[in-house]
Every structure is written in C-alpha cells, then in structure tokens.
Amino acid sequence: MNKSIAMLLMLAILSRSWGQPVYSGAGLGVHYSPAATSFTIWSPAATDVVLRLYAAGEGGSVLNTIHLQKGKAGSWAVSVPGNWENRFYTFQTCINGNWSQECPDLYAQAVGINGRRGMIIDLAKTNPPGWAHDKRPALKNYTDIIIYELHVRDLSISAGSGIVHKGKYLGLTERGTHNAAGLSTGLDHIKELGVTHIHLMPSFDFNSIDEANPGSYYNWGYDPVNYNVPEGTYATDAYDGRVRIRELKQAISTLHANGLRVVLDVVYNHTSNIANSIFTQMAPGYFYRHLANGSYSNGSGCNNETASEQAMMRKFIVESVAMWAREYHVDGFRFDLMGLHDIPTMNAVSDTLHKIDPSIFIYGEGWAAGASPFPEAQRAVKQNVARLNSIAAYSDDIRDGLRGGISNVKENGFASGHTGTAESIKFGIVGATAHPDIDYQRVCDSKAPWAKEPFQAINYVSCHDDNCLFDRLMISNPGASEQDLIKIDKLAAAVVLTSQGVPLLLAGDEMLRTKQGMANSFNAPDSINELNWDRKTTYNKVYEYYRGLIALRKRHPAFRMPTSAMIRQHLTFLQTSGDGLLISYLLTGNANGDPCKNILIVLNGSRNAQKVNLPPGSWIQVLNGEGYKESGIGAVKTGVAEIAGTSANVFLAR
C-alpha cells in the first residue's frame, strides 16, 4: 500500500468526527454542452482538486490539467470552455497534503475501459432508435408481478443457446433463437414462459472482470465501482463508453416491446474495496460505517459497509436510482442487503421513484450479512417492512418452509415431506400478512406477520444465492429417483406461484437448472453458471408445468389479491387430518374479481396419496401434479377426492 493510500485510510478513522457540510443542490457530476463542460464534485476536506483531460480511456498523455474552484458546502467546480465531447477525465483530491488516486466522479455516467476514467458524452446520442417512444408495459397491481432473476451472461453464453451476442446486453434482444431441438431460447423462451419482470443481476460497472478480456473470468458482479454506469463486459465495445449505454438501453426497450419490465439489482451497501473506491478518494471514511474503535464495520461480509444514514450517501443513492429510472427507463430495483440501509433512506428512494412512476417496484433482502453498528431497529430489515413505503422484502420463511433451512443443505421442507413445516407454508400463502388462521409461533423463521400488504412479500424457493432448487433437492434427498425429485420440484414451484404476494423464479429452474451442486457460484466458470438450453429438451414437461402455473396465476386474479384485508375476507384454510403434510384452503366470493366464484387449493407434501373432503358442490380440477388445463382434468368431482402424493391441486367450483 503506497503512502498516500495509507494516509487516506488513517484519515478515515479521524473523519468520523468531522462535521461535514451537506451539499443540497443539484448538479453534482459532469454536464456536457458543445460550448463548455461543467465538472462538480463534493470533497469537503480537500484543499485542492485537479481535473485531468485525456484523449482515451487508458494510456496517453494529459491533454489539459485544470484546478477546480472551491464552492459552497464542500463542493468543487469548474467549467471548461470548448467542445470536449468523447474525451476522458479524472479527478484527484489533495487532503491533508496527500494526493488521492485519479478516478472518475461518483456521479459518472460514462467511463472508459475498466472504469478508471470518466467519459464526456452527449447522453442523447446514446438513445437507440425509437427510444423516445419506449413505454413501460402496463401494470395494474404489484401483485400481478412475476419476477425472473437472470444474469446477463448466463442467458446466452452456452454454445447451445442459438444466440449470436453471447454474454452481451444484445443477447437479450435476439428473437427467433432456439436450441438443437428447435425449442425457443433467450428472449423468446422468457416471453413464452409468461413472467412479467426480468430481474437483471448487477449490470452496473463492477470490479472483478477485466473488461479488456471479458471471456477470461466470470462474476455475479456484487462488487461495485461506478454505480451509474453499465458494466462493460456485457457491451460489444467496452472502450467506448457510449456503446455500453446504448446497448443496455436497446435491451431494455426490446424487453419493453415484448411486454417485459426490467428490474436492476443495485448494490449500494458496500464497495468493491475501501482503498480504491471513489468514496475514499473524495471523502475518506465519510461514506462508510465504523466500529467504536474506528475500524471499518463489515455488515456486508465484503469488508466494508456504506453509511446510508449520512446525508451525502443518502443523496447519492436517491439520485442514482432516479437516474436509472429516468435515463434508462428501468421499472424496478432490487436492493442487495437492503437490511443494511436505514429506513429513511429507503423511504426517500421510494418517494422519489414513485414520483417518477408509481408502478416502479422496489424490493430487497431484508437482512444483513453480518453485524452492523447501526441499530437494527432503524434499518430496512424484514421485521421493519411495515415501516417502509411500498417496498417489498424476500420471504425466507416460505423458502425454508418449502425446501429446508439455508444453514443445513441436507434438511428437507414441506415439498419433500418434512413434517412440522405446514404453518410456514401457510404463512407464505397469505403473503406474510396477518391472518387469523395462522399459528405464527410455528412458522420456521418469523413469529409474527411482517408484511403490511401482500405485495411486500417476495415468495421464492430458489435464487442466485445458495443452491438452485433442483440441486438442493438432490442434496437433501439422496437416493430419491429423478421422477420423485421432479414431483418435489413441481410442488415447490406450485406453492410459490399460487401464493399471495409476488413470486420470484431463478432463471432456468423451469428446466431443472443445475450448477452441479455448487451453491456460491459467484466466480465459477460458465460451465457451472450458464443456462444449458439442452435441458429444456430433456425436461420439457417440467418447463410446460411451470408455464402452466404462470398461466393459472395470470388467468385467476384470486391468486393476486392486492390487499391484506381482501386476503382475510376471501381466503380460508380448511381443517385437514393426517400427518400434517396436507394443506387445503378456499378462495371464495370471486376474490379480486376472479371469474370463478370459489377456488379450492390442496397441497400434499406427503409422498402418499391422501383423501380430502371437498366442500359442498361440484368441482373441476384444473391443476394436478402433471399440469394445468383450464377446461378441466378428468371428471367433475363431488364428495371425496384422492390427492396424489407430492402434488399441488387446484379445483374450480362449477
């Protein structure tokens, strides 16, 4: 570590006591016009700030060196006359006589290769054809959302994807692609599946991959560098900062045109590291949390955590998401380790985004990865979701109830016949809201409802973290036949997609995705992480089952009730006997305007068939362990019905 970095890190400890001024105005960042370009940063402890202009994003000599002028509230600014379009720049601050590293500004929206220099551009020129007419697909209620979590590279990188732009933003735009058997892949596959929102794992500029050699390494991307810039490895040209912007916009507009909204996975809770972060170069220590002894806290598990409660960090987060919503037409945000952010910051995010568009959806992980010095009572953890304005959190309750807890990969859940889990499933069925039929003391994780309204609960059984669903089932059910594992998988998916709240699927689970048993595959090769499109051929019946579940959910609004009051009015659990692995409930009274007056759902977590007494009247079965058929499966049923082992079943009243 060189002397200047060491000094900056030492100053970080001292900075905790600094009474830093708050710059409340707009205009931080770089603003281009043909006549002049303005540069404004916030560095309150600096005694000098230098701007350097370059012809390229790396290498080459300095074209011009300019000292910024100190302004109000810790700001520094300069306006440079002339047309500097497509030139590159860095800032360097001098604090206590020590010069920082050269770096872009926090608000940089375009960068050169590997994000080391900012780029001066005309953003309007990055808009793809038709961008002015791009519109978000219609969305009535948040509970109409079905999320598909996807890594940009994973979608297309497989040799069998049929996609030309492998591993790129443009891979999301290709139509008519198929696997060796002629089955749809990529965008066509996703559209055919029927989900509503594509959750793109980190697509901002991250640290772990050399953009000059994008095929040599893999990473999920949870190591931020430039928060307001698209990642260069997904672009066809990472050297030209305009290309990554234009191609991400093109991907978003194409998804919109195909009825799909786009969620960005954002990671404001930590930086890739401390010494090299732009936060440290601008205001050492200010943007991070510290322990009582002055050392950096580590609630993220990544050796640092940002301090969202600091005024300038809050300002940055709020203005950053607003930029993505306005400039890129992003439809939603998933906050990594949201439980590290303070509640006022998350509510400010919500208020700002919903002024831009009330249909923007915000959700996150309602937990941290480690202990934080900032009080949990003031953070956006799952238990505090009711204090968040229109923000949702992941329900690990339904996840653990369905497949077993995260800490023991050999543990089973309701879907694989583990008794004592039914109450956790019922908790998920009502979207983590208050309901008189739930015994909350028997729920596996939460002992009280935490969602005020059902849209605040993200129901899932698998995501990028931990094992994907089919791998987890293979690990926890050694010796089970593939046929039995598929039954368990289908039941778990059916519970997620028929529960109240917002369902989330991991890309590829619909064709029994495997990562060969690797859970934390964040830097594993493509052979582990890629979507293997041949599995769609092998497990096409499973894919069709998932597709049918989504069609069932979309056809029947009763599975998508928007309020907890409506759930309490229209959803009633029925008494069942046996081994505690049978759940039966009714959706009554044309719930949420459903065309069917009454719907009966029966979930059998036991491997044995069980008999159930049907409510009075005649019923047609539309879902069983084999699939969904709205016109009915088999004969009309009355009295008693036999429910196959390990299956989800839906009946409509005639």
C-alpha positions in Angstrom: 0.0 0.0 0.0 1.5 3.4 -1.0 1.9 6.2 1.4 -0.9 8.3 0.1 -3.5 5.5 0.4 -2.3 4.6 3.9 -2.7 8.2 4.9 -6.2 8.3 3.4 -7.2 5.2 5.3 -5.8 6.7 8.6 -7.8 9.8 7.9 -10.9 7.7 7.6 -10.8 7.0 11.3 -10.5 10.6 12.1 -13.3 11.6 9.7 -16.0 10.1 11.8 -15.9 13.2 14.0 -15.9 15.6 11.1 -18.9 17.9 10.9 -19.2 17.6 7.1 -21.2 20.2 5.2 -24.2 18.9 3.2 -24.4 19.9 -0.5 -28.1 20.1 -1.1 -28.2 21.4 -4.6 -28.4 19.6 -7.9 -25.6 19.5 -10.5 -23.0 17.1 -9.0 -21.2 15.3 -11.8 -20.2 16.2 -15.3 -22.5 18.1 -17.7 -21.7 18.4 -21.3 -22.6 21.0 -23.9 -20.8 21.8 -27.2 -19.9 25.2 -25.8 -18.5 24.0 -22.4 -18.5 21.1 -20.0 -19.0 21.7 -16.3 -17.5 19.5 -13.6 -18.7 19.5 -10.0 -17.7 17.1 -7.1 -18.1 17.0 -3.3 -14.9 16.7 -1.4 -15.2 18.8 1.8 -11.8 18.1 3.3 -9.9 18.8 0.1 -7.5 21.7 -0.1 -7.0 21.3 -3.8 -8.8 19.3 -6.6 -7.3 18.7 -10.1 -9.1 17.8 -13.2 -7.2 16.0 -16.0 -8.5 15.6 -19.5 -7.4 12.7 -21.8 -8.0 11.6 -25.4 -8.5 7.9 -24.4 -9.9 5.8 -21.5 -6.4 4.5 -20.7 -2.9 5.5 -21.6 -1.8 8.6 -23.4 -0.6 11.9 -22.1 -2.7 14.5 -20.4 -4.4 17.0 -22.7 -5.1 19.5 -20.0 -4.8 19.9 -16.2 -7.2 22.2 -14.5 -7.6 23.2 -10.8 -11.2 23.3 -9.6 -12.6 26.2 -7.6 -13.9 25.6 -4.1 -17.6 26.3 -3.8 -20.3 26.0 -1.2 -20.9 23.1 1.2 -17.8 21.2 0.3 -18.2 21.4 -3.4 -15.6 22.0 -6.1 -16.4 23.0 -9.6 -15.0 24.3 -12.9 -16.5 24.9 -16.4 -14.1 24.2 -19.2 -14.9 26.1 -22.4 -14.9 24.3 -25.8 -16.3 21.1 -27.2 -14.8 18.2 -25.1 -17.3 15.5 -26.4 -15.9 11.9 -26.2 -12.8 13.0 -24.2 -12.0 11.3 -20.9 -11.3 12.8 -17.5 -10.2 12.1 -13.9 -10.2 13.9 -10.6 -7.6 13.9 -7.9 -8.1 15.4 -4.5 -5.5 16.7 -2.1 -6.4 16.1 1.6 -4.0 17.0 4.4 -1.2 17.3 1.9 -1.7 13.8 0.4 -3.0 13.3 -3.2 -5.6 10.7 -3.8 -5.7 8.3 -6.8 -7.0 9.6 -10.1 -10.6 8.5 -10.6 -13.9 9.5 -12.2 -16.5 11.3 -10.0 -19.2 9.4 -8.0 -21.9 10.5 -10.5 -20.1 9.5 -13.7 -22.5 8.1 -16.3 -19.9 7.1 -18.9 -16.4 5.6 -18.5 -13.6 4.1 -20.5 -12.2 0.6 -20.2 -12.4 -0.8 -16.7 -14.0 2.4 -15.4 -10.8 4.2 -14.5 -11.5 7.4 -16.4 -14.9 9.1 -16.9 -16.0 10.0 -20.4 -17.6 13.2 -21.5 -20.6 12.4 -23.7 -23.8 13.7 -25.1 -26.3 11.3 -23.4 -29.0 12.0 -26.0 -26.8 10.4 -28.7 -26.8 7.1 -26.8 -30.5 6.6 -27.3 -31.3 3.7 -29.6 -33.9 4.1 -32.5 -37.4 4.5 -31.1 -36.2 5.3 -27.6 -38.4 8.4 -27.3 -41.5 6.2 -27.8 -40.4 3.4 -25.4 -43.1 2.7 -22.8 -43.3 0.6 -19.7 -45.6 -2.4 -20.2 -48.9 -1.9 -18.4 -49.1 -3.0 -14.7 -52.2 -2.7 -12.6 -51.1 -4.0 -9.2 -47.7 -5.0 -7.8 -49.2 -8.5 -7.0 -49.6 -9.0 -10.8 -45.8 -9.2 -11.0 -43.9 -12.4 -11.7 -40.1 -11.9 -11.4 -37.5 -13.9 -13.3 -34.0 -13.5 -11.8 -31.3 -13.5 -14.6 -27.6 -13.0 -15.1 -26.9 -11.3 -18.4 -24.1 -13.6 -19.3 -25.9 -16.8 -18.2 -28.8 -16.4 -20.6 -26.8 -16.6 -23.9 -23.2 -17.8 -23.2 -24.0 -21.5 -23.8 -22.9 -22.9 -27.2 -26.5 -24.3 -27.5 -28.3 -21.0 -26.9 -28.5 -20.2 -30.6 -27.8 -16.6 -29.6 -25.2 -14.6 -31.6 -24.3 -11.9 -29.0 -23.2 -14.4 -26.3 -22.8 -12.9 -22.9 -23.9 -9.4 -24.0 -26.8 -7.0 -23.5 -27.7 -7.5 -27.1 -28.2 -11.2 -26.4 -31.3 -10.1 -24.5 -32.7 -8.6 -27.7 -32.4 -11.5 -30.2 -35.7 -13.1 -31.4 -36.1 -16.5 -33.1 -33.3 -18.3 -31.3 -33.6 -22.0 -30.5 -31.7 -24.9 -29.2 -30.6 -28.1 -31.1 -34.1 -29.5 -30.8 -35.8 -26.3 -32.2 -37.2 -25.2 -28.8 -37.1 -21.4 -28.1 -34.3 -19.9 -26.1 -33.4 -16.5 -24.8 -36.0 -13.7 -25.1 -38.5 -15.9 -26.9 -38.3 -18.5 -24.1 -38.8 -15.9 -21.4 -41.7 -14.3 -23.2 -43.3 -17.8 -23.8 -42.9 -18.7 -20.2 -45.1 -15.7 -19.2 -43.2 -13.8 -16.5 -43.7 -10.1 -16.2 -40.3 -8.7 -14.9 -36.7 -9.6 -15.7 -34.5 -9.0 -12.7 -31.0 -8.4 -14.1 -28.3 -9.3 -11.6 -25.7 -6.5 -11.3 -25.3 -4.7 -14.6 -23.5 -1.6 -13.3 -19.8 -1.2 -13.6 -18.2 -3.8 -11.3 -14.6 -4.6 -10.4 -13.9 -8.3 -10.7 -13.7 -8.8 -14.5 -11.1 -7.2 -16.8 -13.2 -5.5 -19.5 -10.4 -5.9 -22.0 -10.6 -9.7 -21.6 -14.3 -10.4 -20.7 -14.3 -14.1 -21.6 -11.4 -15.0 -19.2 -13.3 -14.7 -15.9 -16.9 -14.9 -14.5 -18.5 -13.0 -11.7 -22.0 -12.2 -10.5 -21.0 -8.5 -10.1 -21.7 -7.7 -6.5 -18.5 -5.6 -6.3 -19.4 -2.0 -7.3 -17.0 0.5 -8.8 -19.1 3.0 -10.9 -22.7 2.8 -9.7 -24.2 4.9 -12.5 -22.5 3.2 -15.5 -23.4 -0.1 -17.2 -20.9 -2.9 -17.0 -18.5 -3.0 -19.9 -18.1 -6.8 -20.2 -21.7 -7.0 -21.4 -21.1 -4.5 -24.2 -19.7 -5.2 -27.7 -17.1 -2.4 -27.1 -16.0 -1.6 -23.5 -13.5 1.1 -24.6 -16.2 3.4 -25.9 -18.4 4.5 -23.0 -21.3 5.3 -25.3 -21.7 1.7 -26.5 -22.5 0.1 -23.2 -25.1 2.7 -22.5 -26.7 2.4 -25.9 -26.8 -1.4 -25.8 -28.3 -1.6 -22.4 -31.0 0.9 -23.4 -31.6 -1.2 -26.5 -32.0 -4.3 -24.4 -34.5 -2.5 -22.1 -36.5 -1.1 -25.0 -36.7 -4.6 -26.7 -37.8 -6.2 -23.4 -40.5 -3.5 -23.0 -41.7 -4.0 -26.6 -42.1 -7.7 -25.7 -44.2 -7.0 -22.7 -41.4 -7.4 -20.1 -40.4 -4.9 -17.4 -36.8 -4.7 -16.2 -35.5 -4.7 -12.6 -31.9 -3.7 -11.8 -30.1 -5.4 -9.0 -28.4 -2.5 -7.1 -25.6 -2.8 -4.6 -25.3 0.4 -2.6 -24.5 -1.4 0.7 -20.7 -1.8 0.1 -18.0 -1.0 -2.4 -15.6 -3.4 -4.1 -12.9 -2.3 -1.6 -12.1 0.7 0.5 -8.7 1.9 -0.6 -9.5 2.2 -4.3 -13.1 3.3 -4.0 -14.2 6.7 -5.4 -15.9 7.3 -2.0 -12.4 7.2 -0.3 -10.8 9.4 -2.9 -13.4 12.1 -2.4 -14.1 12.0 1.4 -12.1 9.4 3.2 -14.2 7.5 5.8 -17.3 9.6 5.4 -19.3 7.2 3.3 -18.6 4.1 5.4 -19.7 2.9 8.8 -17.1 2.3 11.6 -16.9 0.5 14.8 -16.3 2.2 18.1 -12.5 1.7 17.8 -12.5 3.4 14.4 -12.1 0.3 12.2 -14.4 -0.3 9.3 -17.6 -2.3 10.1 -18.5 -5.3 7.9 -22.2 -5.9 7.9 -22.0 -6.7 4.2 -19.5 -9.6 4.6 -17.4 -7.8 2.0 -15.0 -6.0 4.4 -17.0 -2.7 4.5 -20.5 -1.3 4.6 -21.6 2.1 3.4 -23.4 4.6 5.7 -26.7 5.3 4.1 -27.7 7.5 7.0 -25.0 10.0 6.1 -26.7 12.8 4.2 -24.4 12.7 1.2 -24.6 8.9 0.9 -28.4 9.1 1.1 -28.4 11.9 -1.5 -26.2 9.7 -3.8 -28.4 6.6 -3.5 -31.6 8.5 -4.2 -30.2 10.4 -7.1 -28.6 7.3 -8.5 -31.8 5.3 -8.7 -33.7 8.3 -10.1 -31.1 8.5 -12.9 -31.6 4.8 -13.8 -35.4 5.2 -13.8 -35.3 8.4 -16.0 -32.3 7.8 -18.3 -32.7 4.0 -18.8 -36.5 3.6 -18.2 -35.8 1.0 -15.5 -39.0 -0.4 -14.0 -37.8 -1.7 -10.6 -34.9 -2.0 -8.2 -33.8 -5.0 -6.1 -31.6 -3.8 -3.2 -28.8 -6.2 -2.2 -28.6 -6.5 1.6 -31.3 -3.9 1.9 -31.2 -4.7 5.7 -28.0 -2.6 5.9 -29.8 0.6 4.7 -31.6 2.9 7.1 -35.3 3.2 6.9 -35.5 7.0 6.0 -33.1 6.4 3.0 -35.2 3.6 1.7 -38.4 5.6 2.1 -36.7 8.5 0.3 -35.8 6.1 -2.5 -39.4 5.0 -2.7 -40.9 8.5 -2.6 -38.5 9.7 -5.3 -39.1 6.8 -7.7 -42.8 6.8 -7.3 -43.0 10.4 -8.2 -41.3 9.4 -11.5 -43.7 6.4 -12.0 -45.9 4.9 -9.3 -45.6 1.5 -10.9 -41.9 1.2 -10.3 -41.3 -1.8 -8.0 -38.8 -1.8 -5.1 -37.7 -4.9 -3.1 -34.6 -6.2 -1.4 -33.0 -8.6 1.0 -34.4 -7.8 4.4 -31.3 -8.8 6.2 -27.5 -8.1 6.5 -24.6 -10.5 6.0 -23.1 -9.7 9.4 -23.3 -7.5 12.5 -23.6 -3.7 11.9 -23.0 -0.9 14.4 -26.1 0.9 13.1 -29.1 -0.2 15.2 -31.3 -2.9 13.6 -34.4 -1.1 14.7 -33.5 1.7 12.3 -32.6 -0.5 9.3 -34.7 -1.9 6.5 -34.7 -5.4 7.8 -37.6 -7.8 7.2 -39.2 -7.1 10.6 -39.4 -3.4 9.7 -41.1 -3.8 6.3 -44.3 -2.3 7.6 -42.4 0.9 8.2 -41.3 1.0 4.6 -43.3 2.9 1.9 -44.3 0.5 -0.9 -41.1 -1.6 -0.6 -41.0 -5.5 -0.5 -38.6 -8.0 1.0 -37.7 -11.6 0.4 -39.6 -14.2 2.4 -37.1 -16.7 3.6 -40.0 -18.1 5.6 -41.7 -19.7 2.6 -38.3 -20.6 1.1 -37.1 -22.5 4.2 -40.5 -24.0 4.8 -40.6 -25.4 1.3 -37.1 -26.9 0.9 -35.4 -26.7 4.3 -33.3 -24.0 6.0 -30.3 -22.4 4.4 -27.8 -23.4 7.1 -28.3 -27.1 6.6 -28.4 -28.2 3.0 -29.5 -31.7 4.0 -32.6 -30.5 5.7 -35.9 -31.0 3.8 -39.1 -29.0 3.8 -42.8 -29.3 3.1 -42.4 -30.1 -0.6 -40.2 -33.1 0.3 -42.2 -34.5 3.1 -40.7 -32.8 6.2 -43.4 -32.6 8.9 -43.9 -29.5 11.1 -43.5 -27.2 8.1 -47.1 -26.6 7.1 -47.6 -23.4 9.1 -44.6 -21.9 7.4 -46.2 -22.6 4.0 -49.5 -21.1 5.2 -47.5 -18.0 6.3 -46.2 -17.8 2.7 -49.6 -18.4 1.2 -51.0 -15.3 2.8 -48.0 -13.2 1.8 -46.5 -12.8 5.3 -49.5 -10.7 6.3 -51.8 -11.0 9.4 -54.3 -13.8 9.1 -56.5 -15.4 11.8 -55.8 -19.0 10.5 -52.0 -18.8 11.0 -50.3 -20.0 14.2 -47.3 -17.7 13.9 -45.4 -19.4 16.7 -45.0 -22.5 14.5 -43.5 -20.5 11.5 -39.9 -21.5 10.9 -38.3 -18.0 10.8 -40.8 -15.3 11.7 -43.0 -15.5 14.7 -45.3 -12.6 13.6 -46.5 -11.2 10.3 -44.1 -8.7 8.9 -45.8 -7.6 5.6 -48.5 -4.9 5.9 -49.7 -5.7 2.4 -49.1 -8.9 0.3 -47.0 -7.2 -2.4 -44.4 -6.6 0.3 -43.6 -10.3 0.4 -41.3 -11.8 -2.3 -42.1 -15.6 -2.4 -39.3 -17.8 -3.7 -37.7 -21.1 -3.2 -34.5 -20.5 -5.2 -32.4 -17.6 -6.3 -28.7 -17.0 -7.4 -27.6 -17.3 -3.8 -27.3 -20.9 -2.4 -28.1 -24.0 -4.4 -30.6 -23.7 -7.2 -33.8 -25.7 -6.5 -33.1 -28.9 -8.2 -29.5 -29.1 -6.8 -30.8 -28.5 -3.3 -33.4 -31.3 -3.7 -30.8 -33.7 -5.0 -28.5 -32.9 -2.0 -31.3 -33.2 0.6 -32.9 -36.3 -0.9 -30.1 -38.7 -1.5 -31.2 -41.9 -3.2 -34.5 -40.4 -4.5 -35.3 -41.1 -8.1 -35.3 -38.3 -10.6 -39.1 -38.8 -11.0 -39.6 -38.2 -7.3 -37.3 -35.2 -7.3 -39.3 -33.7 -10.2 -42.5 -34.1 -8.2 -41.0 -32.2 -5.3 -39.7 -29.5 -7.6 -43.1 -29.1 -9.2 -44.8 -28.9 -5.8 -42.4 -26.2 -4.6 -42.9 -24.1 -7.7 -46.7 -24.5 -7.5 -46.7 -23.2 -3.9 -44.7 -20.1 -4.9 -46.8 -19.4 -7.9 -50.2 -19.8 -6.2 -49.4 -17.9 -3.0 -50.4 -14.3 -2.4 -47.6 -11.8 -2.7 -45.0 -11.5 -5.5 -43.4 -14.7 -6.9 -39.7 -14.8 -8.0 -38.1 -17.6 -10.0 -34.4 -18.2 -10.7 -33.8 -18.3 -14.4 -33.5 -21.9 -15.6 -35.4 -23.5 -12.7 -38.2 -24.1 -15.1 -35.9 -26.6 -16.9 -34.4 -28.1 -13.7 -31.3 -25.9 -13.8 -28.2 -27.3 -12.2 -24.9 -25.7 -11.1 -23.5 -29.2 -10.4 -24.1 -28.8 -6.7 -22.1 -25.5 -6.3 -24.0 -23.1 -4.1 -21.9 -19.9 -4.1 -21.0 -19.8 -7.8 -20.2 -16.1 -7.9 -16.9 -16.6 -9.6 -17.3 -20.1 -11.1 -16.9 -20.7 -14.8 -19.6 -20.6 -17.4 -19.8 -24.4 -17.3 -21.3 -24.0 -13.9 -23.4 -20.9 -14.3 -24.7 -20.9 -17.9 -28.2 -21.8 -18.8 -27.9 -25.2 -20.5 -30.6 -25.0 -23.2 -30.5 -28.7 -23.9 -32.2 -29.2 -20.5 -35.3 -27.6 -22.0 -35.5 -30.5 -24.4 -34.8 -33.1 -21.7 -37.2 -31.6 -19.2 -39.8 -30.0 -21.5 -42.6 -31.4 -19.4 -41.3 -29.6 -16.4 -41.0 -26.4 -18.4 -44.6 -26.8 -19.6 -45.7 -27.3 -16.0 -44.0 -24.0 -14.9 -45.5 -22.3 -17.9 -48.9 -23.7 -16.9 -48.5 -22.4 -13.3 -47.8 -18.9 -14.6 -50.8 -19.1 -16.9 -53.0 -20.2 -14.0 -51.8 -17.3 -11.9 -52.4 -14.8 -14.6 -55.8 -16.1 -15.5 -57.1 -16.1 -12.0 -56.9 -12.8 -10.0 -57.8 -14.6 -6.8 -54.1 -15.7 -6.6 -53.1 -12.0 -6.8 -55.1 -10.1 -4.2 -53.7 -6.6 -3.7 -54.6 -6.1 0.0 -54.3 -8.0 3.2 -57.9 -7.1 4.1 -59.0 -8.8 0.9 -57.0 -11.9 1.7 -58.6 -12.1 5.2 -62.0 -11.8 3.6 -61.6 -14.3 0.8 -59.0 -16.9 1.9 -59.9 -19.5 4.4 -57.8 -22.5 5.5 -59.7 -25.8 5.9 -59.2 -28.3 8.6 -57.2 -31.4 7.4 -56.2 -34.6 9.1 -53.4 -37.0 8.7 -49.6 -36.4 9.0 -49.6 -32.6 8.9 -48.5 -32.5 5.3 -51.8 -31.6 3.8 -52.8 -28.0 3.3 -56.2 -27.1 2.0 -57.8 -23.7 1.6 -60.5 -21.8 -0.3 -60.6 -18.6 -2.2 -64.2 -17.5 -2.1 -66.6 -14.8 -3.4 -65.0 -14.1 -6.8 -61.9 -12.9 -4.9 -60.2 -9.9 -6.6 -62.8 -10.0 -9.4 -62.0 -13.6 -10.3 -64.4 -15.1 -12.9 -64.7 -18.2 -10.7 -66.7 -17.8 -7.5 -64.8 -20.4 -5.4 -61.4 -22.0 -5.9 -60.1 -24.9 -3.8 -56.3 -25.4 -3.4 -55.0 -28.7 -1.9 -51.2 -29.1 -1.3 -49.9 -32.6 -0.4 -46.4 -32.7 0.9 -46.6 -36.3 1.7 -45.3 -38.9 -0.7 -48.5 -40.9 0.0 -51.8 -40.2 -1.6 -54.4 -38.6 0.7 -58.2 -38.3 0.6 -59.9 -35.0 1.2 -63.5 -34.0 1.7 -64.4 -31.5 -1.0 -66.7 -28.6 0.1 -70.3 -28.9 -1.0 -70.9 -28.6 -4.7 -69.3 -29.7 -7.9 -65.7 -29.1 -8.7 -63.5 -29.4 -11.8 -59.8 -30.0 -11.3 -57.5 -27.6 -13.4 -54.1 -28.4 -11.8 -52.6 -31.6 -10.6 -49.1 -33.0 -10.4 -48.9 -33.4 -14.2 -50.0 -29.9 -15.4 -52.7 -27.2 -15.8 -55.8 -27.3 -18.0 -58.3 -24.6 -17.5 -61.1 -26.7 -19.2 -60.6 -29.4 -16.6 -58.7 -32.6 -15.9 -60.8 -35.7 -15.6 -64.4 -35.9 -14.4 -66.4 -33.5 -12.3 -65.7 -34.2 -8.6 -68.0 -34.2 -5.6 -67.7 -35.5 -2.1 -64.3 -37.0 -1.6 -61.2 -36.6 -3.9 -57.9 -38.6 -3.8 -54.9 -36.3 -3.8 -51.8 -37.8 -5.3 -48.6 -37.7 -3.2 -46.2 -34.8 -3.6 -48.6 -32.7 -5.6 -50.4 -29.3 -5.9 -54.0 -29.4 -6.9 -56.5 -26.6 -7.9 -60.2 -27.1 -8.2 -62.8 -24.6 -9.6 -66.4 -24.6 -8.4 -68.8 -25.3 -11.3 
